[in-house]
Amino acid sequence: MIKKHIPNSLTCCNLICGCMATGAAFYGNYHWAILMIIVGAVFDFFDGMVARLLGVSSPIGKELDSLADVVTFGVAPSVILFYLFHEVHYPALLVPYAKYIPYTAFLMAAFSALRLAKFNLDTRQTSSFIGLPTPANALFWGSLVVGQHAFLVSLKFNAVFLFLFMFLSCLLLVAELPLFSLKFKDLSWEHNRVQYIFLLGCLVCLPLGASAVAAMIVWYVALSMMVRKA
């Protein structure tokens, strides 16, 4: 049956996009890298949906999906940071280590793989998330680097800040931090108040241009933390 291969084909398209994003990032082509991550995220969204609609979900599809996600949302953003580490300013104390520090970027690939493994086994994440989803993390870094590249490579920023921000995002991937679901139960304000507030905040982020997606993800995490404390 041809239909049983359709979801896995979409997953493979996600994987190919991740490979293309990785290759582009190694050449410093950030715009193409983020575009391929976005296209990969679209394929990632539809492969599971199509599998459920066709009734052809399978164990191999689940494993393949995780492998594709590791590349598109783990390795690709790591390579973006790897290249960026070669561009950022280094304080005098770190200049002797400047050729080694970029390799720390691949910590993100490892944390992304750990996040995906936890997600596959965690039954609590059926309707919401615990920890930052890997697609959100990848889109955050792609959007930030494209939109704020001039600032990131200026003297106002340096490799220490980049490493700290990177490590923070790695921790958010595996943190026991509940994040609200973006799914709407219906169209009422009462049942979807948080989702509507999130969308209103996203509208405010739109004027930021290429950085808008990064700002939206920061808003998503911040709003989830506020909801948790309320």
C-alpha positions as a Markdown table, in Angstrom:
| # | Residue | x | y | z |
|---|---|---|---|---|
| 1 | Met | 0.0 | 0.0 | 0.0 |
| 2 | Ile | 1.4 | 3.4 | -1.0 |
| 3 | Lys | -0.4 | 5.3 | 1.7 |
| 4 | Lys | 1.6 | 3.6 | 4.5 |
| 5 | His | 4.8 | 5.2 | 3.1 |
| 6 | Ile | 3.4 | 8.7 | 2.9 |
| 7 | Pro | 4.1 | 9.8 | 6.5 |
| 8 | Asn | 7.6 | 8.4 | 6.5 |
| 9 | Ser | 8.3 | 10.1 | 3.2 |
| 10 | Leu | 7.2 | 13.4 | 4.8 |
| 11 | Thr | 9.6 | 12.6 | 7.7 |
| 12 | Cys | 12.4 | 12.0 | 5.3 |
| 13 | Cys | 11.7 | 15.4 | 3.7 |
| 14 | Asn | 12.1 | 16.9 | 7.2 |
| 15 | Leu | 15.4 | 15.1 | 7.5 |
| 16 | Ile | 16.6 | 16.3 | 4.1 |
| 17 | Cys | 15.7 | 19.9 | 5.1 |
| 18 | Gly | 17.7 | 19.4 | 8.2 |
| 19 | Cys | 20.7 | 18.3 | 6.2 |
| 20 | Met | 20.4 | 21.2 | 3.9 |
| 21 | Ala | 20.1 | 23.6 | 6.8 |
| 22 | Thr | 23.2 | 22.1 | 8.3 |
| 23 | Gly | 25.2 | 22.4 | 5.1 |
| 24 | Ala | 24.1 | 26.0 | 4.6 |
| 25 | Ala | 25.1 | 26.9 | 8.2 |
| 26 | Phe | 28.6 | 25.5 | 7.7 |
| 27 | Tyr | 29.0 | 28.2 | 5.0 |
| 28 | Gly | 27.4 | 30.9 | 7.1 |
| 29 | Asn | 24.3 | 31.1 | 5.0 |
| 30 | Tyr | 22.0 | 31.8 | 7.9 |
| 31 | His | 19.0 | 32.8 | 5.8 |
| 32 | Trp | 18.9 | 29.5 | 3.8 |
| 33 | Ala | 19.5 | 27.6 | 7.1 |
| 34 | Ile | 16.6 | 29.1 | 8.9 |
| 35 | Leu | 14.4 | 28.7 | 5.8 |
| 36 | Met | 15.2 | 25.0 | 5.7 |
| 37 | Ile | 14.5 | 24.6 | 9.4 |
| 38 | Ile | 11.1 | 26.3 | 8.9 |
| 39 | Val | 10.3 | 24.0 | 5.9 |
| 40 | Gly | 11.5 | 21.0 | 8.0 |
| 41 | Ala | 9.2 | 22.1 | 10.8 |
| 42 | Val | 6.2 | 22.1 | 8.4 |
| 43 | Phe | 7.0 | 18.6 | 7.3 |
| 44 | Asp | 7.4 | 17.6 | 11.0 |
| 45 | Phe | 4.0 | 19.0 | 11.7 |
| 46 | Phe | 2.2 | 17.1 | 8.9 |
| 47 | Asp | 3.9 | 13.7 | 9.1 |
| 48 | Gly | 2.3 | 12.8 | 12.4 |
| 49 | Met | -1.1 | 14.3 | 11.3 |
| 50 | Val | -1.1 | 12.4 | 8.0 |
| 51 | Ala | -0.1 | 9.1 | 9.8 |
| 52 | Arg | -3.1 | 9.5 | 12.1 |
| 53 | Leu | -5.5 | 10.5 | 9.3 |
| 54 | Leu | -4.5 | 7.5 | 7.2 |
| 55 | Gly | -4.3 | 5.1 | 10.2 |
| 56 | Val | -0.8 | 4.0 | 9.4 |
| 57 | Ser | 1.2 | 5.0 | 12.5 |
| 58 | Ser | 4.0 | 2.6 | 13.1 |
| 59 | Pro | 7.0 | 2.2 | 15.5 |
| 60 | Ile | 9.5 | 2.8 | 12.7 |
| 61 | Gly | 7.8 | 6.1 | 11.9 |
| 62 | Lys | 8.2 | 7.2 | 15.5 |
| 63 | Glu | 11.9 | 6.4 | 15.5 |
| 64 | Leu | 12.5 | 7.9 | 12.1 |
| 65 | Asp | 10.7 | 11.1 | 13.3 |
| 66 | Ser | 13.0 | 11.5 | 16.2 |
| 67 | Leu | 16.1 | 10.9 | 14.1 |
| 68 | Ala | 15.0 | 13.5 | 11.6 |
| 69 | Asp | 14.2 | 16.0 | 14.4 |
| 70 | Val | 17.7 | 15.5 | 15.9 |
| 71 | Val | 19.2 | 16.7 | 12.6 |
| 72 | Thr | 16.8 | 19.5 | 11.8 |
| 73 | Phe | 16.2 | 20.9 | 15.3 |
| 74 | Gly | 19.4 | 19.8 | 17.0 |
| 75 | Val | 22.4 | 19.5 | 14.6 |
| 76 | Ala | 21.4 | 22.4 | 12.3 |
| 77 | Pro | 21.0 | 25.1 | 15.0 |
| 78 | Ser | 24.3 | 23.8 | 16.6 |
| 79 | Val | 26.1 | 24.4 | 13.3 |
| 80 | Ile | 24.5 | 27.9 | 13.1 |
| 81 | Leu | 26.0 | 28.6 | 16.5 |
| 82 | Phe | 29.3 | 26.9 | 15.5 |
| 83 | Tyr | 29.7 | 29.4 | 12.6 |
| 84 | Leu | 28.6 | 32.3 | 14.7 |
| 85 | Phe | 31.2 | 31.5 | 17.4 |
| 86 | His | 33.8 | 32.1 | 14.6 |
| 87 | Glu | 32.3 | 35.6 | 14.0 |
| 88 | Val | 31.7 | 36.9 | 17.5 |
| 89 | His | 34.1 | 39.1 | 19.5 |
| 90 | Tyr | 36.4 | 37.3 | 22.0 |
| 91 | Pro | 37.6 | 39.0 | 25.2 |
| 92 | Ala | 41.4 | 39.1 | 25.4 |
| 93 | Leu | 41.4 | 36.3 | 28.0 |
| 94 | Leu | 39.7 | 33.9 | 25.7 |
| 95 | Val | 41.5 | 34.7 | 22.4 |
| 96 | Pro | 44.0 | 31.8 | 22.8 |
| 97 | Tyr | 41.0 | 29.4 | 23.0 |
| 98 | Ala | 39.0 | 30.9 | 20.2 |
| 99 | Lys | 39.6 | 28.0 | 17.8 |
| 100 | Tyr | 38.3 | 25.5 | 20.3 |
| 101 | Ile | 35.3 | 27.3 | 21.9 |
| 102 | Pro | 33.1 | 27.0 | 18.7 |
| 103 | Tyr | 32.9 | 23.3 | 19.2 |
| 104 | Thr | 30.9 | 23.8 | 22.5 |
| 105 | Ala | 28.0 | 24.7 | 20.2 |
| 106 | Phe | 27.4 | 21.0 | 19.7 |
| 107 | Leu | 26.2 | 20.7 | 23.3 |
| 108 | Met | 22.9 | 21.9 | 21.8 |
| 109 | Ala | 22.7 | 18.8 | 19.6 |
| 110 | Ala | 23.2 | 16.6 | 22.6 |
| 111 | Phe | 20.6 | 18.3 | 24.7 |
| 112 | Ser | 18.2 | 18.3 | 21.8 |
| 113 | Ala | 18.6 | 14.5 | 21.4 |
| 114 | Leu | 18.0 | 14.1 | 25.2 |
| 115 | Arg | 14.9 | 16.3 | 24.9 |
| 116 | Leu | 13.5 | 14.2 | 22.1 |
| 117 | Ala | 14.3 | 10.9 | 24.0 |
| 118 | Lys | 12.5 | 12.2 | 27.1 |
| 119 | Phe | 9.5 | 13.4 | 25.0 |
| 120 | Asn | 9.1 | 9.9 | 23.5 |
| 121 | Leu | 8.9 | 8.3 | 26.9 |
| 122 | Asp | 7.1 | 11.0 | 28.9 |
| 123 | Thr | 3.4 | 10.3 | 29.1 |
| 124 | Arg | 2.8 | 13.7 | 30.7 |
| 125 | Gln | 3.4 | 15.5 | 27.3 |
| 126 | Thr | 0.3 | 14.3 | 25.4 |
| 127 | Ser | -1.5 | 17.7 | 25.5 |
| 128 | Ser | 1.3 | 20.1 | 26.6 |
| 129 | Phe | 5.0 | 20.3 | 26.9 |
| 130 | Ile | 7.6 | 19.9 | 29.6 |
| 131 | Gly | 10.7 | 21.7 | 28.6 |
| 132 | Leu | 11.3 | 23.8 | 25.4 |
| 133 | Pro | 10.4 | 21.8 | 22.3 |
| 134 | Thr | 13.3 | 21.3 | 19.9 |
| 135 | Pro | 11.6 | 23.0 | 16.9 |
| 136 | Ala | 11.0 | 26.1 | 19.0 |
| 137 | Asn | 14.6 | 26.2 | 20.1 |
| 138 | Ala | 15.9 | 25.8 | 16.6 |
| 139 | Leu | 13.6 | 28.5 | 15.3 |
| 140 | Phe | 14.6 | 30.8 | 18.1 |
| 141 | Trp | 18.3 | 30.6 | 17.2 |
| 142 | Gly | 17.7 | 30.9 | 13.5 |
| 143 | Ser | 15.5 | 33.9 | 13.9 |
| 144 | Leu | 17.8 | 35.6 | 16.4 |
| 145 | Val | 21.0 | 35.1 | 14.3 |
| 146 | Val | 19.3 | 36.3 | 11.1 |
| 147 | Gly | 17.6 | 39.3 | 12.7 |
| 148 | Gln | 20.3 | 40.4 | 15.1 |
| 149 | His | 23.5 | 39.4 | 13.3 |
| 150 | Ala | 25.0 | 42.8 | 13.3 |
| 151 | Phe | 24.6 | 43.2 | 17.1 |
| 152 | Leu | 25.8 | 39.6 | 17.8 |
| 153 | Val | 29.1 | 40.2 | 16.0 |
| 154 | Ser | 29.6 | 43.7 | 17.4 |
| 155 | Leu | 31.8 | 44.7 | 20.3 |
| 156 | Lys | 28.7 | 45.1 | 22.4 |
| 157 | Phe | 28.4 | 41.3 | 22.4 |
| 158 | Asn | 31.0 | 38.5 | 22.8 |
| 159 | Ala | 31.6 | 34.8 | 23.0 |
| 160 | Val | 31.0 | 34.6 | 26.7 |
| 161 | Phe | 27.4 | 36.0 | 26.4 |
| 162 | Leu | 26.8 | 33.7 | 23.4 |
| 163 | Phe | 27.9 | 30.6 | 25.4 |
| 164 | Leu | 25.8 | 31.5 | 28.4 |
| 165 | Phe | 22.7 | 32.1 | 26.2 |
| 166 | Met | 23.3 | 28.8 | 24.4 |
| 167 | Phe | 23.7 | 26.9 | 27.7 |
| 168 | Leu | 20.6 | 28.5 | 29.0 |
| 169 | Ser | 18.6 | 27.3 | 26.0 |
| 170 | Cys | 20.1 | 23.8 | 26.5 |
| 171 | Leu | 18.9 | 23.7 | 30.0 |
| 172 | Leu | 15.4 | 24.9 | 28.9 |
| 173 | Leu | 15.2 | 21.9 | 26.6 |
| 174 | Val | 15.4 | 19.4 | 29.4 |
| 175 | Ala | 14.0 | 21.5 | 32.3 |
| 176 | Glu | 11.0 | 20.4 | 34.2 |
| 177 | Leu | 9.2 | 23.5 | 33.0 |
| 178 | Pro | 5.5 | 23.0 | 32.0 |
| 179 | Leu | 4.6 | 25.0 | 28.8 |
| 180 | Phe | 1.0 | 25.5 | 27.9 |
| 181 | Ser | -0.5 | 23.9 | 24.8 |
| 182 | Leu | -1.1 | 26.1 | 21.7 |
| 183 | Lys | -4.2 | 24.0 | 20.8 |
| 184 | Phe | -7.6 | 25.7 | 21.1 |
| 185 | Lys | -10.4 | 23.8 | 22.9 |
| 186 | Asp | -13.0 | 26.0 | 21.2 |
| 187 | Leu | -13.2 | 29.7 | 20.3 |
| 188 | Ser | -14.3 | 31.0 | 23.7 |
| 189 | Trp | -12.1 | 33.4 | 25.8 |
| 190 | Glu | -12.9 | 31.5 | 29.0 |
| 191 | His | -11.3 | 28.2 | 27.8 |
| 192 | Asn | -8.5 | 29.7 | 25.8 |
| 193 | Arg | -7.5 | 32.8 | 27.7 |
| 194 | Val | -3.8 | 32.0 | 27.8 |
| 195 | Gln | -3.7 | 31.1 | 24.1 |
| 196 | Tyr | -5.4 | 34.4 | 23.1 |
| 197 | Ile | -3.0 | 36.4 | 25.3 |
| 198 | Phe | -0.1 | 34.6 | 23.6 |
| 199 | Leu | -1.4 | 35.5 | 20.2 |
| 200 | Leu | -1.9 | 39.2 | 21.1 |
| 201 | Gly | 1.7 | 39.3 | 22.3 |
| 202 | Cys | 2.8 | 37.7 | 19.0 |
| 203 | Leu | 1.2 | 40.5 | 17.1 |
| 204 | Val | 3.3 | 43.0 | 19.1 |
| 205 | Cys | 6.4 | 41.1 | 18.1 |
| 206 | Leu | 5.7 | 41.2 | 14.3 |
| 207 | Pro | 7.4 | 44.7 | 13.8 |
| 208 | Leu | 10.7 | 43.1 | 14.9 |
| 209 | Gly | 11.0 | 41.5 | 11.4 |
| 210 | Ala | 13.3 | 38.6 | 11.2 |
| 211 | Ser | 13.7 | 38.6 | 15.0 |
| 212 | Ala | 10.0 | 38.3 | 15.5 |
| 213 | Val | 10.0 | 34.5 | 15.8 |
| 214 | Ala | 12.7 | 34.6 | 18.5 |
| 215 | Ala | 10.7 | 37.2 | 20.4 |
| 216 | Met | 7.6 | 35.1 | 20.2 |
| 217 | Ile | 9.3 | 32.1 | 21.6 |
| 218 | Val | 10.7 | 34.1 | 24.5 |
| 219 | Trp | 7.2 | 35.4 | 25.1 |
| 220 | Tyr | 5.8 | 31.8 | 25.0 |
| 221 | Val | 8.3 | 30.7 | 27.7 |
| 222 | Ala | 7.7 | 33.8 | 29.8 |
| 223 | Leu | 4.0 | 33.5 | 29.7 |
| 224 | Ser | 4.1 | 29.8 | 30.6 |
| 225 | Met | 6.1 | 30.7 | 33.7 |
| 226 | Met | 3.7 | 33.4 | 34.6 |
| 227 | Val | 0.7 | 31.0 | 34.2 |
| 228 | Arg | 2.5 | 28.4 | 36.3 |
| 229 | Lys | 3.0 | 30.9 | 39.2 |
| 230 | Ala | -0.6 | 32.2 | 39.0 |
